[in-house]
Amino acid sequence: MFKKKKLLILGSTGNVGQQVLEVVDKYPEKFSIVGLAAGNNVELLKKQIKKYRPRFVSLINPEKAKTLKKFRQLKIFFGPNALEQLANLKDYDILINSVVGLAGIRSTLIAIRQKKQIALANKETLVAAGEIVMREAKKYRVFISPIDSEHSALLQCLNGEKIKNVKRLIITCSGGALRDKTLEEMKKVSLSEALGHKTWAMGQKITIDSATLMNKGFEVIEAMHLYGLPVEKISVVIHPQSIIHSMVEYTDNSVIAQLSVPDMRLPIQYALSYPDRWDAPIKQLDFSQSLTFETPDLQRFPCLGYALKAAKIGGTLPATMNAANDFMVAKFLAGQCAYLDIHQVIKKVMDNHQVIKKPTLEKIEKAITEATAKAEFFWKKLKTK
């Protein structure tokens, strides 16, 4: 008899979290939900509680947490440490980390130290603290299964191969909503234009990161940590159709690629079923369509270049870059800065950062706090011009 995998889902009301639950709906005999964590969408969380009947939930906002008291079976965690308290539970098998931002780092480390499998969609965990996280995962022999379509593709292309035979990893990207805009046109980009992704339906933050190509830079850093390769062995190519999700080129110049229609449920399902494969509710490929490729333009998309620089230098620089990006994207989403202000402030924050090599988690968190303050300073200077 198949033993159900017990899931703890951080970010259950977000875009990825909801798609995780769609996979659970398709395979109710394979999964049970132990706990759910949400940010602010308490109404959707209530619906999820009624449907999946978890024993534990967490919310950051104490006032919103009070509205859950009618669910008598629940243990409710709230406040700034709620995610960590949830991750510290014993009775679960897989931690699914799909929260947005830096809040997921400590909860991931707690789960690793309890030898729980990690299904990771939270980019910041590896971008800001990849060296620490992978060191702990190796120490506790924990498998981190990536939920990103690109890293899931790389995992599949690397299956059965020796990492020493890899010439380079090739990460694809659609090019985002602004792929065809000139620099001059980008000066006047509106929020609605930047949010108009042509291929993937995602949350607002990651959609803007896709428009700037910062998201692709994050994925390079993630791949570097997940697969233990230097940034010089990782390339980015624009592939507008988003059919090839990534490729691996080997030393004999052969290339293995993973193809599918763009549907996040597939990498989510593979992360939960690995190393097995299950039927998935996605369309088959139509091979009569064309596939095209382009080289990213770092002049129009400098954020990708900043991320490659941060990956090469390492230490606290990736966390600093990430924090500055978080701050500026939030300002852009709030209508408080222009699109091109995002990369200008990120560059200034990175240029004014003293890199600490091999930092502790506390040093990384301090760098994040300082980077956020610097980003606010430079943003305010832009406003006074």
N, C-alpha and C positions, 0 to 999 in steps of 0.2 A: 504493500500500500504506500502511495506517495505521501511523504510528510510535507505538510504545507510550510512554505517559507514565511517567517514572520517579519513583516516590514515595518520600519520606522521611517516615515516620509517627512523630511524637512522641506517646507515650501509647498505644501499640498494644494494650496489655492492658486498658485502661480501657473503659468502656461505649461511648464514641464511637469509639475506635480499633477495637474489635471490629466495629462496624457499618460502618466504612470498609472493613475487610477483607471484609465480606459483599458490598459493592458491587464490590470487586475480583474476588471469586469469580464474580459474575454476568457480568463483562466481562473475563475473563482476557486476551483479545486486545488490550485497550486499555491495560493497566497492567502494570508490573513493579515489584517492591518492592526498592529499593536498600538501605534501612536501617530498622530498628525501634528504638524507645526505650521502655523500660518502667521502672516504679517499683520495686515489690517482688514482683510476681507472676512469678517466674522460671520456674515450671512451665508457665504458659500461654505465656510467651515461647519456651520450648524447643519447644513444639508449633508455634508460628508459624514459628520458624526452620526446622523440618523441612518444613513445608508450602510456605513462600514463598521459602526459600533466599536471604535477603538477604546482602549482602556485609559489611554493617556493623550492629552493634547497640550500644546503650548501656544501662548500668545504674548507678544511683547507688551501690549497695552493692558495694564491692570483693570481699567474701567471696562474695556471690552471683554476681558476674561470673566468679569462678574456676570455677564449675560449668559454664560454657559452653565451656571450653577443648576439649572433645571435638569441637566443631564446627570442624574445621580450616580451613574456607574463610572463617571469620569474622575480621574485625578488630573487637576489642572495646574500647569506651571505657567507663571507669567513673570514679566520683568526682563531686565537685560541679560540674565543668565538662564533664561527659560530653555533655550536650545541645548545648552550644556547639560542641564538637569535631565532633559529628555534623552539625550545621547548616553547618559550615565546609567540608564536602565539596563537590566540584565536580560530580560526575556524577549529578545529579538535576534534575528539572524542577519538582516541586511539593513544598513543605514543608507537611505537614498537622500543625498544632499543636493537639493535643487533650489536652495535659497539664493537670493541675489545679494551680492556684496561680500564683505569680509567677515560677516557674522558666522559663516560656516566653518572657519578654520579650527577653532577650539573643539567644536562638537565632532568634527571629523577625527581629530587626534584622540579624543576620548574613546570613540568607537574603535579605532585602530588598536588602542591599548587594551581593549576588551576582546580583541581578536574577532571583531565583527567584519563581515564582508562590506565593502564600500561601493556603492553605485554613485558615481560622481558627475553631477552636472554643474556644480558651483565652481566656476573658473578661478575665482580669487584664491581658493584653497591652494592650488598649485602655482598660480602666478606669484602670490605674495610669499608663500611658505613652502614651495615645492621641495626644497632640499630637506627640510625638517620632516615633512609629511612622508616622503618616499623613504627616508632613513628609518622612520618609525614603522612604516609598512613592511620593510625588509626585516627589521628586528623582530616584529611580531608575526611575520609570515602571513600578512594580510593581502589579499588580492583586491586591487582597486580596478573596478570595471567602469570604463568611461561611458557616459551617456551621450556626449557630443557625437553627432553623426561622423565628424571627421576622425575623431580618435577611435571610435568604434570601427570605422573603416580601416584605419591603420592596424588595429589589433587583428582584424580578420586577414589583412594582407601579410601580416607577420607570422601568422599561425604556421607552426611546423618549420620555420626558418631560423637560421642562426643570425643573431644581431650583428656579428662580425662581418657577415656577407652583405650588409645593407650599405649601399652607396649614398642614398639620401631618401628622406621621407618627403613626399610631395603633398602638401595640404591644399585642397581646392577651396575656392570661395566664389560666391555668385557675383561679388563686386558691390553688393549693397544697392540701396535705393538711388545713390548718386553716381553710379558707375560711369555714366556717359556725360556728366556735367563737367564743364570747363572750370578752371580756377575762378574766372570772372563770374560765372554763374553761381558758384558756391558762395560768393559774398552775399547773395540775396536769398539763399536757401531758407525756406520756411520749415516750421516744425512738421507740418503735414507732409511736405515733400520728403523730408529725412525719414519719416516713419513709414513711407510707402514701399516696403520691401516687396520685391517682385516674386519671390519664391517661397519664403518661409513665413509662417504666422508665429510671431514671437512677442515677448513682453517689450514694453517701450524702451527700457534701458539697453537691452541687447540689440534691439533694432537700430538704435543710434550708434552703438559700438560697431555694428555691421556697416553702417553708412560711412563711418570714418576709417574702417578697416582695423580699428583697434582690437575688435573681437578676433580677427585673424592673427594679430600679434599675440594676443593672449593664448591662442591655440598653439602657436609655435612654442611658447614657453612651456605650456602644458605637455606637449609632445616630447620636448627635451627632457622633462622630468620623468614622464611615464615610461619612456623607452630608452632612457640613458644615452642619448646621442647629443653631440654638441650642436649648437645653433647653426654652425656652418654646414651641417648635413641635413638641414631642413629648408625646403623651398616652399614658396607660396605661388600658386597660379590661379588666375581668374578663369572661372568656368561658368558662364552665365546660366546654363541649363540646370545646374546643381544635380546632375545625374551621377557623375563620378564624385564620390565623397572624399576620397583621398587615394594616394597611390604610394607604392614603395618601389624604388629603383634599386636593383641589386648590382653587385660588382661585375656581373657579366653583361650589364646594360639591359637586362630584361626588366620589365615593369609589370607589377601585379596591381590591379585596381579593383576597388569595390564599387559596384554600381547598383542603384535602385532609384525608384521615384523618391522625391524628397518628402519624407514622412517621419517625424520624430518618434513615432511609436515603434519603428523598427530598431533603431539603436537602443531605445529604452528596453524593449523586450530582450534584445541580445545581451544587454548588461545583466538582466535578471536571469536569463536562461543559460548563460555561458557555463561550460563549453558546448551545450546542446543548442539545437535550433528547433523552434516551434513554428507552426503555421502562423502567419501574420495577416491582418486585415488590410493589406495595402495592394495597390494595383501592380500588375506586371509591367515590365518595361516595354516600350514601343521602340524597336530598333530601327524603324524607318526614319527617325528624327536625327538631325545633325547635332554633333557635339563640337563646341568651339572653345578655344583657350586664348588667354591674353596674359601679358606680364603686368603686374601691378605698377602703377605710376606713383612713385614715392613723393613726387612734387605735389600731386593733387591729394595724395593720401599719406601725409607725413607721419600719422600715428603708427602706421605699420613699421616705419623706419625707427621710430622711438622705441617700439617694443623689441625690435631686433637688437638695438643697442643695449637695452635693459637686459635682454637675455644673455648677451655676450659678457657684460660686466658683472651681472649677478648681484649677490649680496642683498642690500636693502633697496636697490634701485627699482626692481620690478614692483615691489610693494608701494614705493613712493609714486611711481608712474600710475599705478592702479588707483591709488587714493585720489590723486589729482584728477584723473579721468572721471572717477565716481562723482566728485564734487562738480566738475564742469558739465557733465552730462545732466546732472540734476538741475543745474541752472538753465541749461538749454531747454529741458523739458518744461521748466516753469516759465519759459519765455523771458528769462533774465539775462541772456547773452546771445550773441550771434553764433552761427554754426562754426565759423572759422576761429572764434575765440577759444573754442575747446582745445585745439591743438596748440595754440599760442601759449596758453596758460600751462598746459602740461609740459611743454618744452622749458619754460621758465622755472617751473618747480624742479624738474630733473636737473637743470643746469645749476641750481642753487642747493643741491643735495650733496652732502658728504657721505659717500658710500661706506657702509660697514660690511666687511667681508665675513662670511660664516656667522651671521647674527643668530641670537637666541630668538624665541618667539616674542619675548618681551621687547627686545630691540626692534623687531619688525613692527610690533604694535606702536611703539614710540615713533618710529619713522612714519607710520601711517597718520598718526595724530599730527605730527609736524607738517607733513605734506598737505594735509587738509587745511591747516592754518595758512600755509604759504599760498595754496591755491586761492583761498578766500582773499588774501592780501592782493595778489596779482589781479584777481577778478575785479576787486574794488577799484584798483588803479585803472583798469580798462574802462570802467564806468565813468570815471572822472575826466577822461580824455575828451 
